[in-house]
Amino acid sequence: MLDFRINTFLTVCEYMNFTKASEVLCITQPAVSQHIKYLEKSYDTKFFEYEGKKIRLTKSGKIFYETATTMKHDEQYLKEKITEEKLGVTSLKFGATLTIGEFILPQKLSDYLNRNNNMKMTMISANTEELLHKLEHGEIDFALVEGYFTKSEYDFVVYSSENYICVSGKDYSFKKQPHVLEDLLQETLIVREKGSGTRDIFEKNLERQNLTLNDFSKVIEIGNINAIKHLVKNNNGITSLYEVAVKDELENGTLKKIEIEDLQKTHDFYFIWRKNSAFKSLYQKLVEEF
């Protein structure tokens, strides 16, 4: 069982304010201070330091926070598994980015559920940034993501490597015949919302050429893959995304691939979970089954 003082520590970290933490926990501020002092004495270190009137985590505090967050999630996960064992059911609660959730997982999930009849499953589809937040706060147990994340903060395995391409409508007329990213700047670019892995990767490609989205003549932001594909098919602009998301459209000729020499051709999808989780072996087994 997780020490109640660790929960106090995590609440202080959430608000970076002792008074707010005491209000949320319905205890006095001196009690919050005592809990933190007890933990600091136990580990012979300081978890917080002042920067003016504001507090922030020390290096030791950051290490303790990462470990304590994983411990809290593991305890919650353990309780759920014990309850499920009593009821004779099992469940999965995870997240997947839009490309993975819509174009990679459906058949794999169907096969998995056919092999596991008593399985209850909850899959949340969101962009990489949102899924990392949910993983951080214990709202999901693991995630399949396509975007960038701080690898030192998570345990992970490469789930797959996918082709990353630029596409246009079959009859799209370019202002300039494109060969490199800079040749696309006069076109209308249609991109996903901020926080999307698909967008992050394109922006990283631009950065390597000293370019940004602001260099394009016009940028349209859409948070839905099918909507983006519809606009591109109707020649409202061009886009960059994973080939798996437009496989059918490329085959039936409604979209066409734009060959860009300085565009990163492949990118890895990752299966990630909280670092140093006690359930690491379970997550690794799930990777194989998915």
RAWO-V607447 format. One record per run of one state. SS is the DSSP state (hx for helix, st for strand, lp for the rest). FROM is the first residue (numbers start at 0). LEN is the number of residues. If there is no record, write none. Layout:
SS:FROM:LEN
SS:FROM:LEN
This chain:
lp:0:3
hx:3:12
lp:15:2
hx:17:8
lp:25:3
hx:28:15
lp:43:4
st:47:4
lp:51:2
st:53:4
lp:57:1
hx:58:29
lp:87:2
st:89:7
lp:96:1
hx:97:7
lp:104:1
hx:105:10
lp:115:3
st:118:7
lp:125:2
hx:127:9
lp:136:5
st:141:4
lp:145:5
hx:150:3
st:153:16
lp:169:11
hx:180:4
lp:184:3
st:187:4
lp:191:5
hx:196:12
lp:208:4
hx:212:3
lp:215:2
st:217:4
lp:221:3
hx:224:9
lp:233:4
st:237:5
hx:242:10
lp:252:2
st:254:4
lp:258:7
st:265:9
lp:274:5
hx:279:10
lp:289:1
